[in-house]
């Protein structure tokens, strides 16, 4: 029986490269001179820090631009509200969204079932398995899910006949 998996994964190497490029650009750009602005990747996520809220916003824009250029969806990062951390400094921490949460999985299953195609959807941890008798039905599901503009970046893997 043909099947495929719907997952939400982030290519950590591309994220690491985007953060490194952002950090390099922030240290060399003229408008960031003397602001002690930094962009770092940690276990918690991506931390952007600066002396003023305006420079923090500019550094976040640089980071987002590098992520987009590296084909990392901005849907895969969350958070980033600027917070004052003392000493007149500001920090924004972005977390990386990996895997499909239970509530998002249920919403996606409901959307797929509303398509009235002859497919079965099963939640398997942080991914969904879609199976059906016809390959065409599965391809219709992929096309429909791509057009949903879901709140997470979705990839389709393990398509098997």
Residue pairs with C-beta under 8 A, 6 or more apart in sequence:
1 131
1 132
1 133
2 131
2 132
2 133
2 134
2 135
2 138
2 159
2 160
2 161
3 129
3 130
3 131
3 132
3 138
3 158
3 159
3 160
4 129
4 130
4 138
4 142
4 156
4 157
4 158
4 159
4 160
5 124
5 127
5 128
5 129
5 130
5 156
5 157
5 158
6 100
6 108
6 127
6 128
6 130
6 145
6 154
6 155
6 156
7 99
7 100
7 126
7 127
7 128
7 154
7 155
7 157
8 76
8 97
8 98
8 99
8 100
8 126
8 127
8 152
8 153
8 154
8 155
9 98
9 99
9 155
10 72
10 76
10 96
10 97
10 98
10 153
11 71
11 72
14 70
14 71
14 72
15 41
15 46
15 67
15 70
15 72
15 96
16 41
17 70
18 63
18 66
18 67
18 69
18 70
18 72
19 39
19 40
19 41
19 46
19 63
19 66
21 66
22 39
22 59
22 62
22 63
22 66
23 38
23 39
23 40
25 62
25 66
26 32
26 37
26 38
26 39
26 59
26 62
29 62
31 55
31 58
32 55
32 58
32 59
35 50
35 51
35 52
35 55
36 50
36 51
37 48
37 49
37 50
37 51
37 55
37 56
37 59
38 47
38 48
38 49
38 50
39 46
39 47
39 48
39 59
39 62
39 63
40 46
40 47
40 49
41 47
44 93
44 95
45 77
45 79
45 93
45 94
45 95
45 96
46 63
46 77
46 93
46 94
46 96
47 91
47 92
47 93
47 94
48 56
48 59
48 60
48 63
48 80
48 91
48 92
48 93
48 94
49 56
49 85
49 89
49 90
49 91
49 92
50 56
50 59
50 89
50 90
51 88
51 89
51 90
52 88
52 90
53 82
53 90
56 82
56 90
56 91
56 92
57 82
60 80
60 92
63 94
64 74
67 74
67 77
68 74
73 153
75 97
75 151
75 152
75 153
76 96
76 97
76 98
76 152
76 153
77 94
77 95
77 96
77 97
78 94
78 95
78 96
78 97
79 92
79 93
79 94
79 95
80 92
80 93
80 94
81 92
82 90
82 91
82 92
83 90
83 91
83 92
84 90
85 91
97 152
97 153
98 126
99 125
99 126
99 127
100 108
100 126
100 127
100 128
100 152
100 154
101 126
102 123
104 150
104 151
104 152
105 123
105 126
105 128
106 123
108 121
108 128
108 145
108 150
109 121
109 123
109 128
111 145
111 148
112 119
112 121
112 130
112 141
112 144
112 145
113 121
115 140
115 141
115 144
117 132
117 137
117 140
117 141
118 132
118 133
118 134
118 137
119 130
119 131
119 132
119 137
119 138
119 141
120 130
120 131
120 132
121 128
121 129
121 130
122 128
122 129
122 131
130 138
130 141
131 138
132 138
132 141
135 161
138 159
142 156
145 154
145 156
146 154
